[in-house]
Amino acid sequence: MTYSIALAGKGGTGKTTIAGWLVRYLIEHGMRPVLAVDADANANLNEVLGLEVEETLGQAREEMKKGVATGMTKDVFMEMKLEQSLVEAEGLDLVVMGRPEGAGCYCAANTLLTQYLDRLVKNYPYVVIDNEAGMEHLSRLTTNNVDLLIIISDASRRGILSAGRIQELTRDLRLNIEERRFIINMGKENQFEKLYKIAEEYGLELTGVIPEDEEITDFDLQGRPTIQLADTNPALKKAFEIFDKILPKGMPG
């Protein structure tokens, strides 16, 4: 049985960084192998994880739309491309959705892609899905059948309002989400009490606040994967404390 975790939130909240830390947490706690899915059109989860990506599923959609080789069916072609796009690393595999580059209908390619992704997911006990910013992926029902949805906000009223709207939309769309959690990232310590109050105003139960940290900014400027932060980093430590609270102990079954 697979335990699926999806992350959502507006842009600039550090959602992808937290997704990378979540992958690290699962691996370090023996909850592996992990399938990391970068479902953001502006894909950069691989940079957080320190992995090189040569091919995305968006490129596979483009190729299929142009036609496949003689003697090869479209479903065989898409399955082959899915296998080729997997980036393998210690304790995890990464697949990057990417985005279509041209105009036109991708319905057939997307249907096949969904079919093979569903099959792929069943090979992993844990799946972490880093979704695109905002709510579009929710309205397209791509964040469905999820065990845990983690909604991320920055330490701003607008960010928290956006998080509240995301939570409301998941309920309006009747998405199959077992549990929802709300985390604020990049908070200042003197703001924590106020942030909890604002979250309550918008009907959100705040699970925790990850403090802002200059070392994360330095890693980003240097192009270093933030998954490599030291265990003593305050933001990473707090994130792991939150994961301790919200993730099930042991392998799913």
C-alpha positions as CSV (number, residue, x, y, z in Angstrom):
1,M,0.0,0.0,0.0
2,T,1.3,3.5,-0.9
3,Y,1.1,6.5,1.4
4,S,0.8,9.7,-0.7
5,I,1.7,13.2,0.5
6,A,1.0,16.3,-1.6
7,L,2.2,19.8,-1.0
8,A,0.3,22.9,-2.1
9,G,0.6,26.7,-1.6
10,K,1.2,29.9,-3.4
11,G,4.5,30.7,-5.0
12,G,7.4,31.9,-2.9
13,T,6.5,30.0,0.2
14,G,9.4,27.5,0.1
15,K,7.1,24.7,-0.7
16,T,9.6,22.9,-2.9
17,T,12.3,23.2,-0.2
18,I,10.0,21.6,2.3
19,A,9.1,18.9,-0.2
20,G,12.8,18.1,-0.4
21,W,13.2,18.0,3.4
22,L,10.2,15.7,3.6
23,V,11.9,13.3,1.2
24,R,15.0,13.4,3.3
25,Y,13.0,12.8,6.5
26,L,11.4,9.7,5.0
27,I,14.7,8.3,3.8
28,E,16.5,8.9,7.1
29,H,13.6,7.3,9.0
30,G,13.7,4.1,6.9
31,M,10.5,5.0,5.1
32,R,11.9,4.2,1.7
33,P,12.1,3.9,-1.2
34,V,10.4,7.3,-1.9
35,L,9.0,8.4,-5.3
36,A,9.3,12.2,-5.6
37,V,7.0,13.7,-8.2
38,D,7.7,17.2,-9.4
39,A,4.3,18.3,-10.7
40,D,5.2,21.9,-10.9
41,A,5.5,23.3,-14.5
42,N,8.4,25.4,-13.2
43,A,10.2,22.3,-12.1
44,N,13.1,22.7,-9.6
45,L,12.6,19.9,-7.0
46,N,15.6,18.2,-8.6
47,E,17.8,21.2,-7.6
48,V,16.6,20.9,-4.0
49,L,17.4,17.2,-4.1
50,G,20.7,17.7,-6.0
51,L,19.7,15.6,-9.0
52,E,20.2,16.0,-12.7
53,V,17.1,15.6,-14.9
54,E,17.6,14.8,-18.6
55,E,14.0,14.1,-19.7
56,T,10.6,15.2,-18.4
57,L,7.2,13.7,-19.0
58,G,6.2,16.9,-20.7
59,Q,8.8,16.2,-23.4
60,A,7.3,12.7,-23.7
61,R,3.9,14.2,-24.3
62,E,5.3,16.4,-27.1
63,E,7.0,13.4,-28.8
64,M,3.9,11.3,-28.6
65,K,1.8,14.1,-30.1
66,K,4.1,14.3,-33.1
67,G,3.8,10.5,-33.6
68,V,5.7,7.4,-32.5
69,A,8.0,5.1,-34.4
70,T,6.5,2.6,-36.8
71,G,5.7,-0.7,-35.1
72,M,5.4,0.9,-31.7
73,T,2.0,1.6,-30.0
74,K,1.4,4.8,-28.1
75,D,1.0,3.0,-24.8
76,V,4.3,1.1,-25.2
77,F,6.0,4.4,-26.2
78,M,4.6,6.2,-23.1
79,E,5.6,3.4,-20.8
80,M,9.1,3.4,-22.2
81,K,9.4,7.2,-21.8
82,L,8.2,7.0,-18.2
83,E,10.9,4.5,-17.4
84,Q,13.5,6.6,-19.2
85,S,12.5,9.8,-17.3
86,L,12.9,8.2,-13.8
87,V,16.0,9.7,-12.0
88,E,17.3,7.1,-9.5
89,A,19.2,8.0,-6.3
90,E,19.9,6.4,-2.9
91,G,16.5,5.8,-1.3
92,L,14.5,7.7,-3.9
93,D,13.4,8.0,-7.5
94,L,12.4,11.3,-9.1
95,V,10.0,11.9,-11.9
96,V,9.5,15.4,-13.4
97,M,6.2,16.2,-15.1
98,G,7.4,19.2,-17.0
99,R,5.1,21.2,-19.2
100,P,3.9,21.0,-22.8
101,E,5.9,23.2,-25.1
102,G,3.4,23.6,-27.9
103,A,-0.3,24.2,-28.5
104,G,-2.9,21.6,-29.1
105,C,-4.7,18.8,-27.3
106,Y,-2.7,16.5,-25.0
107,C,-5.7,14.4,-23.9
108,A,-4.5,11.1,-25.2
109,A,-1.0,11.5,-23.9
110,N,-2.2,12.7,-20.5
111,T,-4.5,9.8,-20.2
112,L,-1.7,7.3,-20.9
113,L,0.6,9.2,-18.6
114,T,-1.9,9.1,-15.7
115,Q,-2.4,5.4,-16.3
116,Y,1.3,4.6,-16.1
117,L,2.0,6.9,-13.2
118,D,-0.8,5.2,-11.3
119,R,0.9,1.9,-12.0
120,L,4.4,3.3,-11.1
121,V,3.2,4.8,-7.7
122,K,2.1,1.3,-6.5
123,N,5.8,0.3,-6.5
124,Y,6.6,2.7,-3.7
125,P,5.5,2.8,0.0
126,Y,5.8,6.6,0.0
127,V,5.1,9.2,-2.7
128,V,5.8,13.0,-2.3
129,I,4.1,15.2,-4.9
130,D,5.4,18.8,-5.2
131,N,2.5,20.6,-6.9
132,E,2.6,23.9,-8.8
133,A,1.9,27.1,-7.0
134,G,-1.7,28.2,-6.4
135,M,-4.8,26.2,-6.9
136,E,-5.0,25.3,-10.6
137,H,-3.8,21.7,-10.0
138,L,-6.6,21.3,-7.4
139,S,-9.3,22.5,-9.8
140,R,-7.9,20.1,-12.4
141,L,-8.3,17.3,-9.8
142,T,-4.6,16.3,-10.1
143,T,-4.3,16.3,-6.3
144,N,-6.8,13.6,-5.6
145,N,-6.6,10.3,-3.7
146,V,-4.1,11.8,-1.3
147,D,-3.4,10.5,2.2
148,L,-1.9,13.8,3.5
149,L,-2.2,17.3,1.9
150,I,0.3,19.8,3.4
151,I,-0.6,23.4,2.7
152,I,2.3,25.8,2.9
153,S,2.2,29.6,3.5
154,D,4.7,32.2,4.1
155,A,4.4,34.5,7.2
156,S,2.0,36.9,5.6
157,R,-1.7,37.5,5.9
158,R,-2.1,37.2,2.1
159,G,-0.3,33.9,2.2
160,I,-2.5,32.5,5.0
161,L,-5.6,33.7,3.1
162,S,-4.4,31.9,0.0
163,A,-3.9,28.7,2.2
164,G,-7.4,29.1,3.5
165,R,-8.8,29.3,0.0
166,I,-6.8,26.1,-1.0
167,Q,-8.3,24.2,1.9
168,E,-11.8,25.4,1.1
169,L,-11.4,24.5,-2.6
170,T,-10.3,20.9,-1.7
171,R,-13.5,20.5,0.3
172,D,-15.7,22.2,-2.4
173,L,-14.3,19.8,-5.0
174,R,-14.9,16.8,-2.7
175,L,-11.3,15.6,-3.3
176,N,-10.4,12.3,-1.7
177,I,-7.9,13.7,0.9
178,E,-7.7,11.8,4.2
179,E,-5.9,14.5,6.2
180,R,-5.0,18.2,5.7
181,R,-2.2,20.0,7.6
182,F,-1.2,23.7,7.5
183,I,2.4,24.9,7.9
184,I,3.8,28.4,7.9
185,N,7.3,28.8,6.5
186,M,9.9,31.6,7.1
187,G,8.3,33.0,10.2
188,K,10.0,35.3,12.7
189,E,9.9,34.1,16.3
190,N,8.2,37.3,17.5
191,Q,5.4,36.7,15.0
192,F,4.5,33.2,16.0
193,E,1.6,34.0,18.3
194,K,0.1,36.4,15.8
195,L,0.4,33.9,13.0
196,Y,-1.6,31.3,15.0
197,K,-4.3,33.9,15.5
198,I,-4.5,34.9,11.8
199,A,-4.6,31.2,10.8
200,E,-7.6,30.7,13.2
201,E,-9.3,33.7,11.6
202,Y,-9.2,31.9,8.2
203,G,-10.4,28.5,9.6
204,L,-6.9,26.9,9.5
205,E,-5.4,24.8,12.2
206,L,-1.7,25.7,12.2
207,T,0.5,22.6,12.8
208,G,3.7,24.6,13.2
209,V,5.9,27.5,12.0
210,I,9.3,26.9,10.4
211,P,11.6,29.8,11.2
212,E,13.3,31.9,8.5
213,D,16.9,31.1,8.1
214,E,19.7,32.9,6.3
215,E,21.6,29.7,5.6
216,I,18.8,28.5,3.3
217,T,19.2,31.8,1.3
218,D,22.9,31.3,1.1
219,F,22.5,27.7,-0.1
220,D,20.1,29.0,-2.8
221,L,22.5,31.7,-4.0
222,Q,25.4,29.2,-4.1
223,G,23.3,26.7,-6.1
224,R,23.6,24.1,-3.3
225,P,20.9,21.6,-2.7
226,T,19.0,22.5,0.5
227,I,18.5,18.8,1.2
228,Q,22.2,18.9,2.3
229,L,21.7,21.3,5.2
230,A,23.2,20.1,8.4
231,D,21.0,18.4,11.0
232,T,21.6,21.4,13.3
233,N,20.0,23.9,11.0
234,P,17.1,25.5,13.0
235,A,14.6,25.5,10.1
236,L,15.4,21.9,9.1
237,K,15.1,20.8,12.8
238,K,11.7,22.4,13.2
239,A,10.5,20.9,9.9
240,F,11.5,17.5,11.2
241,E,9.7,18.1,14.5
242,I,6.6,18.9,12.5
243,F,7.0,15.8,10.3
244,D,7.3,13.7,13.5
245,K,3.8,14.9,14.5
246,I,2.0,14.5,11.2
247,L,3.5,11.4,9.5
248,P,2.6,7.8,10.4
249,K,5.2,5.7,12.1
250,G,6.4,2.7,10.2
251,M,5.6,1.5,6.7
252,P,2.1,1.8,5.3
253,G,0.2,-1.5,5.2
